[in-house]
């Protein structure tokens, strides 16, 4: 989905802060905390494996700019939301050393918990409030909306055996149907969160969708950009909570926000990223912010897809463990 439809007067809206854009944001893989515990050799092998893909992406971006100097930033997302097995003062030096030995520069380090909440702002709630799930054709709309059910789909699910129609008795089974199917349906039903009492736990696909929107520079709160990278000059702390959501690792790093994103991930993340794309296709970003990115890219002579999900690209690789 591109942008939302706005009916309020522009004077009533806070001015949307503009952010600098790189041409491309490259994610240098994604590892679980259990992976990070495997030590320096494992991390070295990981970055050595993805280095050729980073080089290829850099060449491709450069070729598309017709001789202009590309602005390409790199980032790495640490999973500190679901587990916190190793402190940052141990993990981060290992990451930076392993990346450097593989010839890679890491410009930004982000915390996955920062995709849920940063600077006293629930970024996940911000994105959840912008989900626009359209009911599939020929349905009654009886399924609760995502903000009530915690589920989002790309079509119409198959009715359960217990579904009963008021006048026709038991309803016959029908297959699930993808709303925008091409010949055949690929139906997906995505859990956005689950709740235990008053505590809500966001799902991995939902946080990954927030991560993509952050990198694309499309999120604002009261007109202000969220999770803006912060330089860190002190020693690395022993607690993840002491770090900002996104850390800028070098003063001369290209912008964190980018027109397009590329994530280099192991094949195990394919189901998650399918869910991410389902979510992104049903997020309505602020119209002013949406137009900012389009106008800025157009001024640079760069074609930017209208659909947000089409600005997100992937390289899916074998697992690092297979190279050991």
C-alpha positions as CSV (number, residue, x, y, z in Angstrom):
1,X,0.0,0.0,0.0
2,X,1.3,3.5,-0.8
3,X,-0.2,6.3,1.3
4,X,-3.3,7.0,3.3
5,X,-6.1,9.3,2.2
6,X,-6.1,12.5,4.2
7,X,-9.3,14.6,4.7
8,X,-8.1,16.9,7.5
9,X,-6.9,20.4,6.8
10,X,-3.2,20.6,6.2
11,X,-2.9,23.4,8.8
12,X,-4.1,21.0,11.4
13,X,-1.3,18.5,10.7
14,X,2.2,18.9,12.2
15,X,4.8,19.4,9.5
16,X,6.5,16.2,8.6
17,X,10.2,16.2,9.4
18,X,12.4,15.6,6.4
19,X,15.3,13.0,6.7
20,X,18.4,12.4,4.6
21,X,18.2,9.5,2.2
22,X,20.8,7.0,1.1
23,X,20.2,5.3,-2.3
24,X,20.4,1.9,-0.7
25,X,20.4,0.4,2.8
26,X,22.1,-3.0,3.0
27,X,21.3,-5.3,6.0
28,X,24.4,-7.4,6.7
29,X,22.4,-10.5,7.7
30,X,20.3,-11.2,10.7
31,X,21.3,-13.5,13.5
32,X,19.5,-14.8,16.6
33,X,21.1,-14.3,20.0
34,X,21.9,-18.0,20.0
35,X,23.9,-17.5,16.8
36,X,25.8,-14.6,18.4
37,X,26.8,-16.9,21.2
38,X,28.6,-19.2,18.8
39,X,31.7,-16.9,18.9
40,X,34.1,-15.0,16.7
41,X,34.8,-17.8,14.2
42,X,31.1,-18.2,13.4
43,X,30.6,-14.5,12.9
44,X,33.7,-14.3,10.7
45,X,32.3,-17.0,8.5
46,X,28.9,-15.3,8.3
47,X,30.4,-12.0,7.1
48,X,32.8,-13.7,4.7
49,X,29.8,-15.6,3.2
50,X,27.8,-12.4,2.5
51,X,30.6,-10.1,1.5
52,X,30.3,-11.1,-2.3
53,X,26.6,-10.2,-2.2
54,X,27.4,-6.8,-0.7
55,X,29.9,-6.2,-3.4
56,X,27.4,-7.2,-6.1
57,X,24.7,-5.0,-4.6
58,X,27.1,-2.1,-4.5
59,X,28.0,-2.6,-8.2
60,X,24.3,-2.8,-9.2
61,X,23.4,0.4,-7.3
62,X,26.4,2.2,-8.8
63,X,25.5,1.1,-12.3
64,X,21.9,2.4,-11.9
65,X,23.2,5.9,-11.0
66,X,24.9,6.6,-14.3
67,X,28.2,7.6,-12.9
68,X,27.1,9.4,-9.8
69,X,28.5,8.4,-6.4
70,X,26.2,6.1,-4.6
71,X,25.1,6.6,-1.1
72,X,25.0,3.1,0.4
73,X,24.7,2.5,4.1
74,X,25.0,-0.9,5.9
75,X,23.2,-2.0,9.1
76,X,22.9,-5.0,11.4
77,X,19.9,-5.8,13.5
78,X,20.5,-7.6,16.9
79,X,17.7,-9.7,18.3
80,X,17.5,-8.4,21.9
81,X,13.6,-8.6,22.0
82,X,13.0,-12.3,22.4
83,X,16.3,-13.3,24.1
84,X,19.2,-11.4,25.7
85,X,21.7,-14.1,26.3
86,X,24.9,-12.1,25.6
87,X,25.5,-8.4,26.7
88,X,26.4,-5.7,24.1
89,X,29.9,-5.2,25.5
90,X,30.7,-8.7,24.4
91,X,28.6,-9.0,21.2
92,X,29.3,-5.6,19.5
93,X,33.1,-5.8,19.5
94,X,32.9,-9.3,18.0
95,X,30.5,-8.1,15.3
96,X,32.6,-5.1,14.3
97,X,35.8,-7.1,14.3
98,X,34.4,-10.0,12.2
99,X,32.8,-7.6,9.7
100,X,36.0,-5.6,9.3
101,X,38.1,-8.8,8.7
102,X,35.6,-9.7,5.9
103,X,36.2,-6.3,4.3
104,X,32.8,-5.0,5.3
105,X,31.9,-1.7,7.0
106,X,29.1,-1.7,9.5
107,X,27.5,1.8,9.6
108,X,24.6,1.2,11.9
109,X,23.7,-1.2,14.6
110,X,20.0,-1.6,15.6
111,X,18.2,-3.4,18.4
112,X,15.1,-5.4,17.6
113,X,13.5,-4.2,20.8
114,X,13.9,-0.7,19.4
115,X,11.4,-1.7,16.7
116,X,8.9,-2.2,19.4
117,X,9.6,0.8,21.5
118,X,12.2,3.6,21.4
119,X,12.4,6.9,23.2
120,X,9.2,6.2,25.2
121,X,7.3,5.7,22.0
122,X,5.7,2.4,21.0
123,X,6.8,2.3,17.4
124,X,5.0,-1.1,17.0
125,X,1.7,0.5,18.1
126,X,2.4,3.4,15.7
127,X,2.6,1.0,12.8
128,X,-0.3,-1.2,14.0
129,X,-2.5,1.9,14.0
130,X,-1.7,2.4,10.3
131,X,-2.8,-1.1,9.2
132,X,-5.6,-0.9,6.6
133,X,-6.9,-4.4,6.1
134,X,-9.5,-4.5,3.3
135,X,-12.1,-7.3,3.6
136,X,-11.9,-9.7,0.7
137,X,-14.6,-9.6,-2.0
138,X,-17.9,-11.5,-1.4
139,X,-17.3,-11.6,2.4
140,X,-19.5,-10.3,5.2
141,X,-16.6,-8.6,7.1
142,X,-17.4,-10.8,10.1
143,X,-13.7,-11.5,10.8
144,X,-12.4,-9.1,13.5
145,X,-10.0,-6.4,12.2
146,X,-6.3,-6.8,13.0
147,X,-6.3,-4.4,15.9
148,X,-8.7,-6.7,17.6
149,X,-7.6,-10.1,16.4
150,X,-3.9,-9.7,16.2
151,X,-4.0,-11.4,12.8
152,X,-3.6,-10.1,9.2
153,X,-4.2,-12.0,6.0
154,X,-3.7,-11.4,2.3
155,X,-7.1,-12.8,1.4
156,X,-10.1,-14.9,2.5
157,X,-9.4,-17.9,4.7
158,X,-11.3,-21.2,4.3
159,X,-14.4,-21.4,6.6
160,X,-14.1,-23.7,9.6
161,X,-16.4,-26.8,9.9
162,X,-18.4,-25.0,12.5
163,X,-19.4,-22.1,10.4
164,X,-23.1,-21.9,10.0
165,X,-25.1,-19.6,7.7
166,X,-28.3,-18.2,9.0
167,X,-30.6,-19.4,6.2
168,X,-28.6,-22.1,4.5
169,X,-27.5,-24.4,7.3
170,X,-23.9,-25.7,7.3
171,X,-21.7,-24.0,4.8
172,X,-19.8,-26.1,2.3
173,X,-16.0,-26.0,2.4
174,X,-14.3,-23.6,0.1
175,X,-10.6,-23.1,-0.3
176,X,-8.8,-20.0,0.9
177,X,-8.3,-17.3,-1.6
178,X,-5.5,-14.7,-2.1
179,X,-7.0,-11.3,-2.9
180,X,-4.4,-10.4,-5.5
181,X,-3.8,-13.9,-6.8
182,X,-2.1,-14.5,-10.1
183,X,-3.8,-17.6,-11.5
184,X,-3.3,-19.5,-8.3
185,X,-3.6,-18.4,-4.7
186,X,-0.8,-18.3,-2.1
187,X,-2.7,-17.7,1.0
188,X,-1.0,-16.5,4.2
189,X,-2.4,-15.6,7.7
190,X,0.1,-13.7,9.8
191,X,0.1,-13.4,13.6
192,X,1.0,-9.8,14.5
193,X,1.1,-10.3,18.3
194,X,-0.1,-12.4,21.1
195,X,-1.2,-11.3,24.6
196,X,-0.8,-12.8,28.1
197,X,-2.9,-10.7,30.5
198,X,-2.0,-7.1,29.8
199,X,1.4,-7.9,28.2
200,X,1.6,-7.9,24.4
201,X,4.4,-9.7,22.6
202,X,4.9,-8.6,19.0
203,X,5.7,-11.2,16.4
204,X,9.0,-11.5,14.6
205,X,7.3,-10.7,11.2
206,X,5.7,-7.6,12.6
207,X,8.9,-6.3,14.1
208,X,10.7,-7.0,10.8
209,X,8.0,-5.0,9.0
210,X,8.6,-2.1,11.4
211,X,12.4,-2.5,10.7
212,X,11.8,-2.1,7.0
213,X,9.6,1.0,7.4
214,X,12.3,2.5,9.7
215,X,15.0,1.9,7.1
216,X,12.8,3.4,4.4
217,X,12.4,6.6,6.4
218,X,8.6,6.4,6.3
219,X,7.7,6.6,10.0
220,X,6.8,9.8,11.9
221,X,5.2,10.6,15.3
222,X,3.6,14.0,15.5
223,X,5.7,15.0,12.5
224,X,9.0,13.9,13.9
225,X,11.2,11.1,12.6
226,X,11.4,8.1,15.0
227,X,14.4,6.0,15.9
228,X,16.8,8.5,14.5
229,X,20.4,7.0,14.7
230,X,22.5,8.2,17.7
231,X,26.3,8.2,17.9
232,X,27.7,6.3,20.8
233,X,31.1,7.5,22.1
234,X,31.3,5.7,25.4
235,X,32.3,2.1,26.2
236,X,29.8,-0.5,25.2
237,X,27.4,-1.1,28.1
238,X,26.5,-4.4,29.7
239,X,22.8,-3.8,29.3
240,X,21.0,-3.6,25.9
241,X,18.5,-1.1,27.3
242,X,21.2,1.5,27.7
243,X,21.7,1.7,23.9
244,X,19.5,3.8,21.6
245,X,17.3,1.9,19.1
246,X,19.8,2.7,16.3
247,X,23.5,3.4,16.9
248,X,25.5,5.3,14.3
249,X,29.0,3.6,14.3
250,X,30.9,6.2,12.4
251,X,30.6,10.0,11.9
252,X,30.9,9.8,8.1
253,X,28.4,7.0,7.6
254,X,25.9,7.5,4.7
255,X,22.3,8.1,5.8
256,X,20.6,5.3,7.6
257,X,17.2,6.0,5.9
258,X,17.2,5.0,2.2
259,X,15.0,4.9,-0.9
260,X,15.4,1.1,-1.1
261,X,16.4,-1.6,1.2
262,X,18.3,-4.9,0.6
263,X,18.4,-7.6,3.3
264,X,20.9,-10.4,3.0
265,X,19.3,-13.2,4.9
266,X,19.6,-17.0,5.4
267,X,16.9,-19.0,3.6
268,X,15.3,-19.9,7.0
269,X,13.9,-16.3,7.0
270,X,11.9,-16.8,3.8
271,X,8.5,-17.5,5.6
272,X,9.1,-14.6,7.9
273,X,9.8,-12.2,5.0
274,X,6.7,-13.5,3.1
275,X,4.7,-12.4,6.2
276,X,6.6,-9.1,6.2
277,X,5.6,-8.3,2.7
278,X,2.0,-9.2,3.5
279,X,2.1,-6.6,6.4
280,X,3.9,-3.9,4.3
281,X,1.3,-4.2,1.6
282,X,-1.4,-3.2,4.1
283,X,0.3,-0.3,5.9
284,X,-0.9,3.2,5.0
285,X,2.0,5.6,5.7
286,X,1.6,9.3,6.2
287,X,0.8,10.9,2.9
288,X,3.2,13.8,3.3
289,X,6.1,11.5,4.2
290,X,5.3,9.2,1.3
291,X,5.5,12.2,-1.1
292,X,8.7,13.4,0.4
293,X,10.5,10.2,-0.6
294,X,9.0,10.2,-4.1
295,X,9.8,13.9,-4.7
296,X,13.4,13.6,-3.4
297,X,14.1,10.5,-5.5
298,X,12.5,12.2,-8.6
299,X,14.7,15.2,-8.1
300,X,17.7,12.9,-8.3
301,X,16.5,11.2,-11.4
302,X,15.7,8.0,-9.6
303,X,12.6,5.9,-10.2
304,X,11.1,4.9,-6.9
305,X,8.2,2.3,-7.0
306,X,4.8,3.6,-5.8
307,X,4.2,0.6,-3.7
308,X,6.3,0.5,-0.5
309,X,6.7,-3.3,-0.6
310,X,8.4,-3.0,-4.0
311,X,11.2,-0.9,-2.5
312,X,12.3,-3.9,-0.3
313,X,14.6,-6.5,-1.8
314,X,16.4,-9.6,-0.6
315,X,19.2,-11.9,-1.1
316,X,18.5,-15.4,0.4
317,X,21.6,-17.4,1.1
318,X,22.5,-20.8,2.6
319,X,23.0,-20.8,6.4
320,X,26.4,-19.9,7.7
321,X,26.5,-23.3,9.5
322,X,26.7,-25.0,6.1
323,X,30.1,-23.4,5.5
324,X,31.7,-24.7,8.6
